[in-house]
Amino acid sequence: MDWDQVAAQDPAYAQRWLDHYPSIAAPGGEGLEDFRNRIRDAMDSIADQVRGGCAVVVTHGGVIRTFSGNLARRGNPNEFRCDYVGCWKISREQQQWSTLREITLSEVCEVTGIRS
């Protein structure tokens, strides 16, 4: 569903969500803490699978903003600026996530061995 469809289902709740984000769940959605946990669990699982290697994760801006906000220990994921298109390098050492920085598509290709 797009936002117009969500808002049409329950306009009052949709407005309350806009006014109080991120303290309440999106209409029909999960709360921010559940979202954060789901993202962290998925990223941990990916890191465990590649064990020191490299993985490319393609996702929408909300996921990277939320995950990056957690890395920066910020409460509100919107405090971390992320354009809709971007590549980010995130490292995990000794079960701790760190080293967040934006990288170019060329760097992604170099790190992963993908030819552009």
C-alpha positions in Angstrom: 0.0 0.0 0.0 1.1 3.5 -0.6 0.7 6.3 2.0 -2.6 7.6 0.5 -4.1 4.1 0.8 -2.9 3.8 4.4 -4.2 7.2 5.4 -7.6 6.5 3.7 -8.1 3.5 5.9 -7.8 5.4 9.2 -7.1 9.1 8.7 -7.1 10.0 12.4 -4.6 7.3 13.2 -2.4 8.2 10.2 -2.3 11.8 11.3 -1.5 10.8 14.9 1.3 8.6 13.5 2.7 11.6 11.6 2.4 13.9 14.6 4.1 11.4 17.1 6.6 9.5 14.9 8.5 7.4 16.0 6.7 6.8 19.3 3.7 4.9 17.8 3.5 2.2 15.2 2.5 3.0 11.6 -1.1 2.2 10.8 -1.2 -1.6 10.5 2.6 -1.8 11.1 5.1 -2.7 13.8 6.4 -0.5 16.5 9.8 1.1 16.0 11.5 -1.1 18.6 10.2 -4.2 16.9 11.4 -2.8 13.5 14.9 -2.1 15.0 15.1 -5.6 16.4 14.0 -7.2 13.1 16.6 -5.2 11.2 19.4 -5.9 13.7 18.6 -9.7 13.6 18.6 -9.7 9.8 21.9 -7.9 9.6 23.4 -10.1 12.2 22.2 -13.2 10.3 23.8 -11.9 7.1 27.1 -11.1 8.8 27.1 -14.6 10.4 26.6 -16.1 6.9 29.5 -14.3 5.3 31.8 -14.6 8.4 34.3 -11.9 7.6 33.4 -11.7 3.9 31.2 -9.2 2.2 27.5 -9.0 1.4 25.5 -6.5 -0.6 22.1 -5.7 1.1 19.6 -3.8 -1.0 16.9 -2.1 1.1 14.8 1.0 1.4 15.9 4.2 3.1 13.9 3.5 6.3 15.9 0.3 7.0 19.3 2.0 6.5 18.3 5.1 8.5 17.1 2.9 11.4 20.1 0.6 11.4 22.5 3.6 11.0 20.7 5.4 13.8 21.2 2.4 16.0 25.0 2.5 15.2 25.1 6.1 16.0 23.1 5.5 19.2 20.4 7.9 18.2 16.8 7.5 19.3 15.1 8.9 16.2 16.0 7.2 12.9 15.2 10.4 11.0 18.2 12.1 12.7 20.4 10.1 10.3 20.3 11.6 6.8 20.1 9.0 4.0 19.2 9.7 0.4 16.9 7.2 -1.4 19.9 6.0 -3.4 23.2 5.4 -1.8 25.8 2.7 -0.8 26.9 2.3 2.7 29.8 0.3 4.1 29.1 -1.1 7.5 31.5 -3.4 9.4 31.1 -5.9 12.2 34.0 -6.9 14.4 33.7 -9.2 17.4 29.9 -9.1 17.3 29.8 -5.3 17.3 28.6 -3.1 14.4 30.8 -0.1 13.5 32.4 1.8 10.7 29.5 3.3 8.9 30.4 5.4 5.8 28.9 6.2 2.5 30.7 4.6 -0.5 30.5 4.9 -4.2 29.1 2.2 -6.5 32.6 1.6 -7.8 33.8 0.8 -4.3 30.9 -1.7 -3.9 32.0 -3.4 -7.1 35.6 -3.5 -6.0 34.8 -4.9 -2.5 32.4 -7.5 -3.8 34.1 -8.4 -7.1 31.0 -7.4 -9.0 31.8 -6.0 -12.4 30.1 -2.7 -13.2 
